[in-house]
Amino acid sequence: MLYSILLTLLVIDSIVLLAAILLQAAQGGGLAATFGGVSSSADTLFGSRQTGTLLTKASWWGGGLFLALAFMLSLASSRSSAPKSVLDNLQAPAPASSTTPAPASGGQAVPLQTAPTSTQPAAPATKTPPTDSKKP
């Protein structure tokens, strides 16, 4: 909530700061001269000397506010979530199952049943020769 409010204020401040800087008359006239020559609309409203002072103050205040908001945003973003390692998400392997039988309720061990083994050797696998399907 606070992060989104600060971010919105930062965007608004950056737009105001951009306008204040671009409207200032530089040695060559700047963007202010493009929108009406030497006497732009801001000059006729406030006068040429007061326009420069107003835009200069707006630039300084906008720049200071931009730095303060950016600093507060960096603090808010670093405190919201700490970086996590991928290795933290790995789960420990399950313990191997014990082959020792659990004692019965009488205290005697119950033998494990194993699959019967065959004493006859396995039949050898027969190999069939590969057939060549390209022969006519």
Residue, then its C-alpha position, 0 to 999 in steps of 0.5 A: m500500500l505504502y509502496s504504491i503510494l510512494l511510486t505514484l508520487l515519484v511518477i508525478d514528481s518526475i513529470v513535474l520535474l521534466a516539465a520544469i526543466l524543459l521549460q527553462a530557457a537556456q542560452g539558446g532559448g531551449l524548449a521554452a523558445t520553441f513554444g512561442g519564441v522569446s516570450s513564451s506563455a509562461d513569460t507573459l503570465f509571470g514576467s520573464r524574471q519571475t518565470g526563471t525564478l519559479l522554474t528554477k525553484a520548481s526544478w530544485w524542489g522537484g529534484g529534492l523530492f525525487l531523491a527523497l521519494a527514491f530513497m524511501l522507495s528503496l527502503a520500502s522495497s528492501r524491507s518487504s522481502a528478503p532474498k531467498s536462496v533456491l537451496d532453501n526450497l529443497q526438502a531433506p531426503a526421506p529417511a531410508s526404510s529399515t529392513t529390521p522387522a518391528p517387534a510384535s506386541g509380545g516382544q518377539a520379532v516377526p520374520l520378514q517374508t521374502a519372495p521365493t527364489s528360483t533355483q533354475p537358471a534363466a533361459p538364454a535370450t534368443k537373438t533374431p537376425p536383423t531383417d533388411s527391408k531394402k532388399p527386393 
